[in-house]
Every structure is written in C-alpha cells, then in structure tokens.
Amino acid sequence: METILVTGGTGGLGWPTVEQLNAPGRDVRVLSRKPGPGRYVGDLGTGSGLAAALDGVDTVLHLATSRGIKDSAQTRVLLSAARAADIRHIIYISIVGVEKIPYFYYRNKVECERLISESDIPWTILRATQFHHFVGGFFRSQRRLPALFSLDVPDQPIAVEEVAARLVELTGASPAGRVPDIGGPECLPLSELGRQWQLAHGTKKRQWTLHIPGKTIRPFQAGHHMTPLPGAGRKSFAEYAAEEAGR
Ligand SMILES: NC(=O)c1ccc[n+]([C@@H]2O[C@H](COP(=O)([O-])OP(=O)(O)OC[C@H]3O[C@@H](n4cnc5c(N)ncnc54)[C@H](OP(=O)(O)O)[C@@H]3O)[C@@H](O)[C@H]2O)c1
C-alpha cells in the first residue's frame, strides 16, 4: 500500500487529483484546515497537524497555495515536517515561466521550487499553464458588468483534470527533478477566449481589450507563461466553456 498526502487536496487542482489518485493499493490523505471525510486537519501556516498527517506517508503532493506570498514560508514548514517523517518523494506544482515574470506570486513560486530542489527529500516539480477554470473565473467575475474586459495577453489554458492525470503519473514514478512543462492545446489572445466564453454562455456583451503597460505584464505579452505548441493538453477552452455553461 502506498500512502500519499495531498496538500491542497480540497482545491481546484487538488480535488480532481485526489479523485484520480483514489485506486486500490493507494491510501490517499487530504490535508485541509477544515475537517471532513478522508481529511487530516492541519495548517501549513503554523505546522499544526502535520506530524500526524505525514506519519507513514511515502509521497507528498504539494498543491496547497495561499495564492500569495505565504507559500514559501508554508513550503518551508512542510519540508521540515516531511524530513522528520522520512518522506520518500515530494511532488510540487508550479507555473510555467515563473522565473521570467516579476510578479510577486510567481517570485514566491520560484522560491518554493528552490526550497524543494535544494532539500534533501527526493523531488519532482511540474510546471503548468493557467487552468481553464482560472481563465473562466476571470470572465465569470465580470458577469454583472455591461461589457467583457480582457488584457492584451495570449494564454494557453489547460484542463485541470489533465494536470491532475500528469500528477498521478508522476506519483507512480521515481523522483524526476524538473519534468517537462505542461500546457493547453492552443495559445490564443485572451479576447478570443472571452469570445468563446460568450458563445458558450449565450451572451453578446461588447468586448474591450485593455492595454496595461509595465514590466510585470510585458513577459505575459511576450508569452513567457506558455509552452511550445502542441501543448500536452487535449481539451480546448471552448470545450471547457461549453461544459461549464451546461452545468
Ligand atoms: N490556478 C491556476 O491557473 C494554476 C496554474 C498552474 C499552477 N497552479 C498551481 O496549482 C496549485 C493549486 O492551485 P489551485 O488554483 O487549485 O488552488 P486553490 O483552489 O486556491 O486551493 C488552495 C488549496 O490550498 C489549501 N491551503 C491554503 N492555505 C493552507 C494552509 N495554511 N494549510 C493547509 N492548506 C492550505 C486549501 O485547503 P483548505 O482551504 O481546505 O485548508 C486549498 O485546498 C497552486 O500551487 C498553484 O500555484 C495554478
């Protein structure tokens, strides 16, 4: 029996990953700050509950995020507890292009990658492009606005289930260091993704593309957050939007 702890197992990526990991021969634990079935209550901010959650664990999938600058401190806390628990493999999810984009959250991801790769725990790091639901969430958040705004950046969104499937493969494999980045099947202007979103949702709002100057957005405009085509992902954003609209 292989025992796996998934940090962030209640999140947008964590949930489908846990679903796909659940199979005979695997004991899958979810770390969460809130109690629930199959969960180990713990907090990466304080380290509480980590020793119990990690006891007897072989592999840790570190998918939790504060969506901010606390990630590196939390990764440090996790690594220290994982070392004490003699974990055999830690797998971390990062984002394509983090080292090229001077965005505070991405700088913090670079620091998390460094902490993991310099730790004495065998590791694997996978970088992915933006998830479909992240881009969809950007458009959904504008549902009460009379227009649909985009930025003049391209994007290569990927289905979260496809990232989850890759993480499951990596869980069953030996620690591999930095593995090839994973991205969606198409690189499209955000405005085109907005058009596809409107088509799926039956809305016809006027679309505006905002040009925001600055050194943070420039690498996004240059596409440093994308992988070469064809990306590893198969499901298009249009397919995702149609499914999402039908729910
Ligand atoms: N979103 C994207 O487009 C994208 C693209 C590429 C890579 N990624 C990476 O994928 C990972 C997952 O992203 P996501 O969008 O799925 O995240 P999410 O939905 O925001 O989920 C965050 C998770 O982190 C857990 N968490 C937060 N603070 C915690 C703490 N102090 N202690 C324990 N758990 C804590 C939450 O668990 P509880 O609330 O249950 O405690 C939750 O399960 C992140 O590393 C992100 O950088 C995201």
The ligand as an SDF file (V2000), in Angstrom:
LIG
                    3D

 48 52  0  0  0  0  0  0  0  0999 V2000
   -4.8660   28.3420  -10.9340 N   0  0  0  0  0  0  0  0  0  0  0  0
   -4.0690   28.1550  -11.9870 C   0  0  0  0  0  0  0  0  0  0  0  0
   -4.3870   28.5190  -13.1370 O   0  0  0  0  0  0  0  0  0  0  0  0
   -2.7400   27.4530  -11.7810 C   0  0  0  0  0  0  0  0  0  0  0  0
   -1.9110   27.1850  -12.8830 C   0  0  0  0  0  0  0  0  0  0  0  0
   -0.6940   26.4820  -12.6880 C   0  0  0  0  0  0  0  0  0  0  0  0
   -0.3360   26.0790  -11.4050 C   0  0  0  0  0  0  0  0  0  0  0  0
   -1.1660   26.3860  -10.3470 N   0  0  0  0  0  0  0  0  0  0  0  0
   -0.7640   25.9420   -9.0020 C   0  0  0  0  0  0  0  0  0  0  0  0
   -1.6020   24.8540   -8.6490 O   0  0  0  0  0  0  0  0  0  0  0  0
   -1.7270   24.8110   -7.2120 C   0  0  0  0  0  0  0  0  0  0  0  0
   -3.1950   24.6870   -6.8410 C   0  0  0  0  0  0  0  0  0  0  0  0
   -3.8710   25.8230   -7.2800 O   0  0  0  0  0  0  0  0  0  0  0  0
   -5.4710   25.8990   -7.1220 P   0  0  0  0  0  0  0  0  0  0  0  0
   -5.9020   27.0200   -8.0020 O   0  0  0  0  0  0  0  0  0  0  0  0
   -6.0530   24.5400   -7.2930 O   0  0  0  0  0  0  0  0  0  0  0  0
   -5.5760   26.3340   -5.5860 O   0  0  0  0  0  0  0  0  0  0  0  0
   -6.9040   26.6390   -4.7480 P   0  0  0  0  0  0  0  0  0  0  0  0
   -8.1240   26.1450   -5.4500 O   0  0  0  0  0  0  0  0  0  0  0  0
   -6.8280   28.0790   -4.3440 O   0  0  0  0  0  0  0  0  0  0  0  0
   -6.7200   25.7330   -3.4410 O   0  0  0  0  0  0  0  0  0  0  0  0
   -5.8380   26.1170   -2.4330 C   0  0  0  0  0  0  0  0  0  0  0  0
   -5.6660   24.9330   -1.5100 C   0  0  0  0  0  0  0  0  0  0  0  0
   -4.6220   25.2390   -0.5810 O   0  0  0  0  0  0  0  0  0  0  0  0
   -5.0360   24.8160    0.7010 C   0  0  0  0  0  0  0  0  0  0  0  0
   -4.4300   25.6990    1.6960 N   0  0  0  0  0  0  0  0  0  0  0  0
   -4.3320   27.0560    1.6430 C   0  0  0  0  0  0  0  0  0  0  0  0
   -3.7310   27.5150    2.7580 N   0  0  0  0  0  0  0  0  0  0  0  0
   -3.4320   26.4230    3.5230 C   0  0  0  0  0  0  0  0  0  0  0  0
   -2.8260   26.2550    4.7880 C   0  0  0  0  0  0  0  0  0  0  0  0
   -2.3820   27.3070    5.5170 N   0  0  0  0  0  0  0  0  0  0  0  0
   -2.6940   24.9950    5.2630 N   0  0  0  0  0  0  0  0  0  0  0  0
   -3.1420   23.9280    4.5700 C   0  0  0  0  0  0  0  0  0  0  0  0
   -3.7390   24.0330    3.3620 N   0  0  0  0  0  0  0  0  0  0  0  0
   -3.8920   25.2700    2.8460 C   0  0  0  0  0  0  0  0  0  0  0  0
   -6.5430   24.9270    0.7040 C   0  0  0  0  0  0  0  0  0  0  0  0
   -7.0550   23.9630    1.6180 O   0  0  0  0  0  0  0  0  0  0  0  0
   -8.1800   24.2550    2.7480 P   0  0  0  0  0  0  0  0  0  0  0  0
   -8.8530   25.5490    2.3860 O   0  0  0  0  0  0  0  0  0  0  0  0
   -9.0860   23.0630    2.6470 O   0  0  0  0  0  0  0  0  0  0  0  0
   -7.4180   24.3170    4.0230 O   0  0  0  0  0  0  0  0  0  0  0  0
   -6.9020   24.5540   -0.7250 C   0  0  0  0  0  0  0  0  0  0  0  0
   -7.0930   23.1650   -0.8590 O   0  0  0  0  0  0  0  0  0  0  0  0
   -1.0210   26.0720   -6.6960 C   0  0  0  0  0  0  0  0  0  0  0  0
    0.2750   25.7450   -6.2870 O   0  0  0  0  0  0  0  0  0  0  0  0
   -0.9680   26.9880   -7.9130 C   0  0  0  0  0  0  0  0  0  0  0  0
    0.1120   27.8990   -7.8860 O   0  0  0  0  0  0  0  0  0  0  0  0
   -2.3450   27.0340  -10.5070 C   0  0  0  0  0  0  0  0  0  0  0  0
  1  2  1  0
  2  3  2  0
  2  4  1  0
  4  5  1  0
  4 48  2  0
  5  6  2  0
  6  7  1  0
  7  8  2  0
  8  9  1  0
  8 48  1  0
  9 10  1  0
  9 46  1  0
 10 11  1  0
 11 12  1  0
 11 44  1  0
 12 13  1  0
 13 14  1  0
 14 15  2  0
 14 16  1  0
 14 17  1  0
 17 18  1  0
 18 19  2  0
 18 20  1  0
 18 21  1  0
 21 22  1  0
 22 23  1  0
 23 24  1  0
 23 42  1  0
 24 25  1  0
 25 26  1  0
 25 36  1  0
 26 27  1  0
 26 35  1  0
 27 28  2  0
 28 29  1  0
 29 30  1  0
 29 35  2  0
 30 31  1  0
 30 32  2  0
 32 33  1  0
 33 34  2  0
 34 35  1  0
 36 37  1  0
 36 42  1  0
 37 38  1  0
 38 39  2  0
 38 40  1  0
 38 41  1  0
 42 43  1  0
 44 45  1  0
 44 46  1  0
 46 47  1  0
M  CHG  2   8   1  16  -1
M  END
$$$$
